Amino acid sequence: MLPKLLISIIVCSISLQTFAQDPNWSYIRRENTGIGGALHYVVQGDAFDNIWTGGYESSNEGSLVRIATSSTVYTNWSTYSDEYLPNGLIYDIAFDSTGIIWVGSEAGITTSGDGLIWTHYDATNTPFLSTNVEGIAIGAGDTVWTVHTDSDPALGGVGYFDGTTWSFFTSSNSDLPAGLELRDIIVDNNGTKWIASDNGLISFDGTTWEHYTTANSGLSANSVWEVALDDQNRVWALVGNAVDIFDGTAWTQINEGDWPISNVQARSMDVFGDQVIISEGAGSRVLLYDGTTWTSEYMSLTIFDSYIDNSGTYWISGYGVVARNDGTGWLRYTRYNTGLPDNFNEDIFIDSQGRRWFANGSGGIQVFDCPNWEVYGPENEGLFPNPQTLYSTTIGTSITEDADGDIWFSYSGTSGYIIHIPGGNYMDYAAWTTFDNTNSTPYLQFIEELNATDDGKLFALNDNNAIMYDKVADTWTVWNMSNGLTAPPLSLGSRGDAMYVGHYQGIDVYENGSWTNIDLGPQGIDHVYHIAFDANDDMWLGTTSGLWKFDGSIWTNWDESNSNIAANNVTAIDFDAANNVYLSAHNTQIFPYYGGFSYFDGTGNTFTTFLDGSSPLAHKQVEDIAVDSFGNVWTLTQSEAFTIYNPNGVQGFECIDRTLDRLLGVNQFVLSSHMEGYNYPNPFSETTEVVINSTDASPITVEVFDILGRSVQAFELDQVLIGENSFSLDLSQQAAGIYFCKLASKSAEKTIKLLKAD
């Protein structure tokens, strides 16, 4: 048999469209970004040092999340409008010897060999009497063992999958003890299955069932919450206030006499070498053993599961939190520092580098620089900056970019807060500048919107003021109805060096140090909620009376009376590269409520319109809209986060890798750090350039394998220089998919992962 090579299978060009039910629609939500849902019932690791957790929301929206600890990238297989796992609480996660994942939930068992295609087992295609799977264990030959519970104990049992057929053991068809709640399962080195139950410990060696209780064994209590196996093949049974350890002959115990705390109500544990972690549930206390000393910590959260990874780092998961401790303290991962914190949002902004910025009420400001997220708010656990120096607020309100590529974002609250990021380099935290109402103007409070002119002036709106910062002069000016504005401001729109401030029945224009006014009363335009300028320099207005266009001489209006626009209350406008016009609109004032978004080429009266209820749009109250360079239309759908639409299929999410890291049987070779290599572009359609940095001048053998380990191309590079070498690799005759390029010299080897796109 060929030895197995630890390879991370990475598909870099799989976009969200591949996974959504409709390839033209996708969603960015708190459930499918970062660590996912609010409840994390399981934390587990794989052979590649990734950490996995199961998320769950009260609305039955769930998610399976992989945390790549080396890069802190969160990959989320959500159940919101996706075809991964069925909705339901995830109880357990296990991996077989090749890295195939098995997920147990209240809806059954779901498995995948690649992370893209998932198979589900429940009562419709197995002999399961209960689909509530609380535990999974992998046995010899990668057999799968599961424990199932039900409100009717007679329906609970033990599942077994031999790779082809499922069997289900119950008290009626086997000697499995009757009337028990089965909670957890492990398989020891002898192939014996050990099962935790509410009335003792059960073993099954493939022939005989044994039932251990306080009456016939060394168990100190009959309610066994969890079982684990140590490196001596001993079974650990957690019974709440103690751990009973069985070596097959004798019982020993760890209890409160060994621990620094009393009244322990432990519900989860893990054992790794000499290390042990034991966690309470609602009690929120964690016991850690480093091989010598027991310590305890209070975590201030409900804990559901515990785990020790291959490096000896302790992990816990619970309500809203996955946390790790590598010996230097606890680092907490939450929805407030790993992804979109809230489905209620205030703003969506796409900068010139294609990065998506979000403002919302729970997390402040976020940037999604695919696949990485950064979250700037007071609840981000210190993982990223919270630049508010006075009175922090969780409410982010607006993001913009000026002509120099500087990013600006704002928070609400009495202290104001506008943050300036020079050059848009958001990771250069030392270069950030924070403006509040002590170092700018006392009027810098409750900021609602930001916009910038080409000559270095930033404008910020609040209820009655248009506050201007001159970046060149480093001065602040407050404009209101006493010195330039003609009405309380509602919106901002910039064109060149001019700033347009919309209000009721008019627009005030600031340019060259003075104000002028555009009276919209004659047109019958009331509230101006958005101002935008297209590639032809035409002005477009989002108003309560529909969409308006002014080309310098003629006003044109589209509303529900003369077009199929989504609604008369137009909240936002944007344009794509072809100058097509996109708008969000809703009617939430008069029943029946409706809303959505529309787009057209700017001529005629016919829009392409999508409304909530008759399309996959997540919510009727669409408050904002933005179009990215891929043609994806991002809509801010009130309480349902962001709906993304592209008539050609949602694109631009190549960074999101939902494939699994796997152990593959590929020709024998060993990865080495002595030869470095990479390829570009990746993904590619026909050819890709491979670059090698070699430490010697010996020939290099090049061999390309497909995902099944079959050699599809091989040749030798005879002329090799010490240092950088490159060659063109032609895979035009191969199908699209994943490939591995093995580079081998007499002293070093390297594998490069390739993706050939369609």
Secondary structure in CASP SS format (residue, H / E / C, confidence):
PFRMAT SS
TARGET T0000
AUTHOR 0000-0000-0000
METHOD secondary structure of the structure
MODEL  1
M C 1.00
L C 1.00
P C 1.00
K C 1.00
L E 1.00
L E 1.00
I E 1.00
S E 1.00
I C 1.00
I C 1.00
V C 1.00
C C 1.00
S C 1.00
I C 1.00
S C 1.00
L H 1.00
Q H 1.00
T H 1.00
F C 1.00
A E 1.00
Q C 1.00
D C 1.00
P C 1.00
N C 1.00
W E 1.00
S E 1.00
Y E 1.00
I E 1.00
R C 1.00
R C 1.00
E C 1.00
N C 1.00
T C 1.00
G C 1.00
I C 1.00
G C 1.00
G C 1.00
A C 1.00
L E 1.00
H C 1.00
Y C 1.00
V C 1.00
V E 1.00
Q E 1.00
G E 1.00
D C 1.00
A C 1.00
F C 1.00
D C 1.00
N E 1.00
I E 1.00
W E 1.00
T E 1.00
G E 1.00
G E 1.00
Y E 1.00
E C 1.00
S C 1.00
S C 1.00
N C 1.00
E C 1.00
G E 1.00
S E 1.00
L E 1.00
V E 1.00
R E 1.00
I E 1.00
A E 1.00
T C 1.00
S C 1.00
S C 1.00
T C 1.00
V E 1.00
Y E 1.00
T E 1.00
N E 1.00
W E 1.00
S E 1.00
T C 1.00
Y C 1.00
S C 1.00
D E 1.00
E C 1.00
Y C 1.00
L C 1.00
P C 1.00
N C 1.00
G C 1.00
L C 1.00
I E 1.00
Y E 1.00
D E 1.00
I E 1.00
A E 1.00
F E 1.00
D C 1.00
S C 1.00
T C 1.00
G C 1.00
I C 1.00
I E 1.00
W E 1.00
V E 1.00
G E 1.00
S E 1.00
E C 1.00
A C 1.00
G E 1.00
I E 1.00
T E 1.00
T E 1.00
S E 1.00
G C 1.00
D C 1.00
G C 1.00
L C 1.00
I C 1.00
W C 1.00
T E 1.00
H E 1.00
Y E 1.00
D C 1.00
A C 1.00
T C 1.00
N C 1.00
T C 1.00
P C 1.00
F C 1.00
L C 1.00
S C 1.00
T C 1.00
N E 1.00
V E 1.00
E E 1.00
G E 1.00
I E 1.00
A E 1.00
I E 1.00
G C 1.00
A H 1.00
G H 1.00
D H 1.00
T C 1.00
V E 1.00
W E 1.00
T E 1.00
V E 1.00
H E 1.00
T E 1.00
D C 1.00
S C 1.00
D C 1.00
P H 1.00
A H 1.00
L H 1.00
G C 1.00
G E 1.00
V E 1.00
G E 1.00
Y E 1.00
F E 1.00
D C 1.00
G C 1.00
T C 1.00
T C 1.00
W E 1.00
S E 1.00
F E 1.00
F E 1.00
T C 1.00
S C 1.00
S C 1.00
N C 1.00
S C 1.00
D C 1.00
L C 1.00
P C 1.00
A C 1.00
G C 1.00
L C 1.00
E C 1.00
L E 1.00
R E 1.00
D E 1.00
I E 1.00
I E 1.00
V E 1.00
D C 1.00
N C 1.00
N C 1.00
G C 1.00
T C 1.00
K E 1.00
W E 1.00
I E 1.00
A E 1.00
S E 1.00
D C 1.00
N C 1.00
G E 1.00
L E 1.00
I E 1.00
S E 1.00
F E 1.00
D C 1.00
G C 1.00
T C 1.00
T C 1.00
W E 1.00
E E 1.00
H E 1.00
Y E 1.00
T C 1.00
T C 1.00
A C 1.00
N C 1.00
S C 1.00
G C 1.00
L C 1.00
S C 1.00
A C 1.00
N C 1.00
S C 1.00
V C 1.00
W C 1.00
E E 1.00
V E 1.00
A E 1.00
L E 1.00
D C 1.00
D C 1.00
Q C 1.00
N C 1.00
R C 1.00
V E 1.00
W E 1.00
A E 1.00
L E 1.00
V C 1.00
G C 1.00
N C 1.00
A E 1.00
V E 1.00
D E 1.00
I E 1.00
F E 1.00
D C 1.00
G C 1.00
T C 1.00
A C 1.00
W E 1.00
T E 1.00
Q E 1.00
I E 1.00
N E 1.00
E C 1.00
G C 1.00
D C 1.00
W C 1.00
P C 1.00
I C 1.00
S C 1.00
N C 1.00
V C 1.00
Q C 1.00
A E 1.00
R E 1.00
S E 1.00
M E 1.00
D E 1.00
V E 1.00
F E 1.00
G C 1.00
D C 1.00
Q E 1.00
V E 1.00
I E 1.00
I E 1.00
S E 1.00
E E 1.00
G C 1.00
A C 1.00
G C 1.00
S C 1.00
R E 1.00
V E 1.00
L E 1.00
L E 1.00
Y E 1.00
D C 1.00
G C 1.00
T C 1.00
T C 1.00
W E 1.00
T E 1.00
S E 1.00
E E 1.00
Y E 1.00
M C 1.00
S C 1.00
L C 1.00
T C 1.00
I E 1.00
F E 1.00
D E 1.00
S E 1.00
Y E 1.00
I E 1.00
D C 1.00
N C 1.00
S C 1.00
G C 1.00
T C 1.00
Y E 1.00
W E 1.00
I E 1.00
S E 1.00
G E 1.00
Y E 1.00
G C 1.00
V C 1.00
V E 1.00
A E 1.00
R E 1.00
N E 1.00
D C 1.00
G C 1.00
T C 1.00
G C 1.00
W E 1.00
L E 1.00
R E 1.00
Y E 1.00
T C 1.00
R H 1.00
Y H 1.00
N H 1.00
T H 1.00
G C 1.00
L C 1.00
P C 1.00
D C 1.00
N C 1.00
F C 1.00
N E 1.00
E E 1.00
D E 1.00
I E 1.00
F E 1.00
I E 1.00
D C 1.00
S C 1.00
Q C 1.00
G C 1.00
R C 1.00
R E 1.00
W E 1.00
F E 1.00
A E 1.00
N E 1.00
G C 1.00
S C 1.00
G C 1.00
G E 1.00
I E 1.00
Q E 1.00
V E 1.00
F E 1.00
D E 1.00
C C 1.00
P C 1.00
N E 1.00
W E 1.00
E E 1.00
V E 1.00
Y E 1.00
G C 1.00
P C 1.00
E C 1.00
N C 1.00
E C 1.00
G C 1.00
L C 1.00
F C 1.00
P C 1.00
N C 1.00
P C 1.00
Q C 1.00
T C 1.00
L C 1.00
Y C 1.00
S C 1.00
T C 1.00
T C 1.00
I C 1.00
G E 1.00
T E 1.00
S E 1.00
I E 1.00
T E 1.00
E E 1.00
D C 1.00
A C 1.00
D C 1.00
G C 1.00
D C 1.00
I E 1.00
W E 1.00
F E 1.00
S E 1.00
Y E 1.00
S C 1.00
G C 1.00
T C 1.00
S C 1.00
G C 1.00
Y C 1.00
I E 1.00
I E 1.00
H E 1.00
I E 1.00
P H 1.00
G H 1.00
G H 1.00
N C 1.00
Y C 1.00
M C 1.00
D C 1.00
Y H 1.00
A H 1.00
A H 1.00
W C 1.00
T E 1.00
T E 1.00
F E 1.00
D C 1.00
N C 1.00
T C 1.00
N C 1.00
S C 1.00
T C 1.00
P C 1.00
Y C 1.00
L C 1.00
Q C 1.00
F C 1.00
I C 1.00
E C 1.00
E E 1.00
L E 1.00
N E 1.00
A E 1.00
T C 1.00
D C 1.00
D C 1.00
G C 1.00
K E 1.00
L E 1.00
F E 1.00
A E 1.00
L E 1.00
N C 1.00
D C 1.00
N C 1.00
N C 1.00
A E 1.00
I E 1.00
M E 1.00
Y E 1.00
D E 1.00
K C 1.00
V C 1.00
A C 1.00
D C 1.00
T E 1.00
W E 1.00
T E 1.00
V E 1.00
W E 1.00
N C 1.00
M C 1.00
S C 1.00
N C 1.00
G C 1.00
L C 1.00
T C 1.00
A C 1.00
P C 1.00
P C 1.00
L C 1.00
S E 1.00
L E 1.00
G E 1.00
S E 1.00
R E 1.00
G C 1.00
D C 1.00
A E 1.00
M E 1.00
Y E 1.00
V E 1.00
G E 1.00
H E 1.00
Y E 1.00
Q C 1.00
G E 1.00
I E 1.00
D E 1.00
V E 1.00
Y E 1.00
E E 1.00
N C 1.00
G C 1.00
S E 1.00
W E 1.00
T E 1.00
N E 1.00
I E 1.00
D E 1.00
L C 1.00
G H 1.00
P H 1.00
Q H 1.00
G C 1.00
I C 1.00
D C 1.00
H E 1.00
V E 1.00
Y E 1.00
H E 1.00
I E 1.00
A E 1.00
F E 1.00
D C 1.00
A C 1.00
N C 1.00
D C 1.00
D C 1.00
M E 1.00
W E 1.00
L E 1.00
G E 1.00
T E 1.00
T C 1.00
S C 1.00
G E 1.00
L E 1.00
W E 1.00
K E 1.00
F E 1.00
D C 1.00
G C 1.00
S C 1.00
I C 1.00
W E 1.00
T E 1.00
N E 1.00
W E 1.00
D C 1.00
E C 1.00
S C 1.00
N C 1.00
S C 1.00
N C 1.00
I C 1.00
A C 1.00
A C 1.00
N C 1.00
N C 1.00
V E 1.00
T E 1.00
A E 1.00
I E 1.00
D E 1.00
F E 1.00
D C 1.00
A C 1.00
A C 1.00
N C 1.00
N C 1.00
V E 1.00
Y E 1.00
L E 1.00
S E 1.00
A E 1.00
H E 1.00
N E 1.00
T C 1.00
Q C 1.00
I C 1.00
F C 1.00
P C 1.00
Y C 1.00
Y E 1.00
G E 1.00
G E 1.00
F E 1.00
S E 1.00
Y E 1.00
F E 1.00
D C 1.00
G C 1.00
T C 1.00
G C 1.00
N C 1.00
T C 1.00
F C 1.00
T E 1.00
T E 1.00
F E 1.00
L E 1.00
D E 1.00
G C 1.00
S C 1.00
S E 1.00
P C 1.00
L C 1.00
A C 1.00
H C 1.00
K C 1.00
Q C 1.00
V E 1.00
E E 1.00
D E 1.00
I E 1.00
A E 1.00
V E 1.00
D C 1.00
S C 1.00
F C 1.00
G C 1.00
N C 1.00
V E 1.00
W E 1.00
T E 1.00
L E 1.00
T E 1.00
Q H 1.00
S H 1.00
E H 1.00
A C 1.00
F E 1.00
T E 1.00
I E 1.00
Y E 1.00
N C 1.00
P C 1.00
N C 1.00
G C 1.00
V C 1.00
Q C 1.00
G C 1.00
F C 1.00
E C 1.00
C C 1.00
I C 1.00
D C 1.00
R C 1.00
T C 1.00
L C 1.00
D E 1.00
R E 1.00
L E 1.00
L E 1.00
G C 1.00
V C 1.00
N C 1.00
Q C 1.00
F C 1.00
V C 1.00
L C 1.00
S C 1.00
S C 1.00
H C 1.00
M C 1.00
E E 1.00
G E 1.00
Y E 1.00
N E 1.00
Y E 1.00
P C 1.00
N C 1.00
P C 1.00
F E 1.00
S C 1.00
E C 1.00
T E 1.00
T E 1.00
E E 1.00
V E 1.00
V E 1.00
I E 1.00
N E 1.00
S E 1.00
T C 1.00
D C 1.00
A C 1.00
S C 1.00
P C 1.00
I E 1.00
T E 1.00
V E 1.00
E E 1.00
V E 1.00
F E 1.00
D E 1.00
I C 1.00
L C 1.00
G C 1.00
R C 1.00
S E 1.00
V E 1.00
Q E 1.00
A E 1.00
F E 1.00
E E 1.00
L E 1.00
D C 1.00
Q C 1.00
V C 1.00
L C 1.00
I C 1.00
G E 1.00
E E 1.00
N E 1.00
S E 1.00
F E 1.00
S E 1.00
L E 1.00
D E 1.00
L C 1.00
S C 1.00
Q C 1.00
Q C 1.00
A C 1.00
A C 1.00
G E 1.00
I E 1.00
Y E 1.00
F E 1.00
C E 1.00
K E 1.00
L E 1.00
A E 1.00
S C 1.00
K C 1.00
S C 1.00
A C 1.00
E E 1.00
K E 1.00
T E 1.00
I E 1.00
K E 1.00
L E 1.00
L E 1.00
K E 1.00
A C 1.00
D C 1.00
END
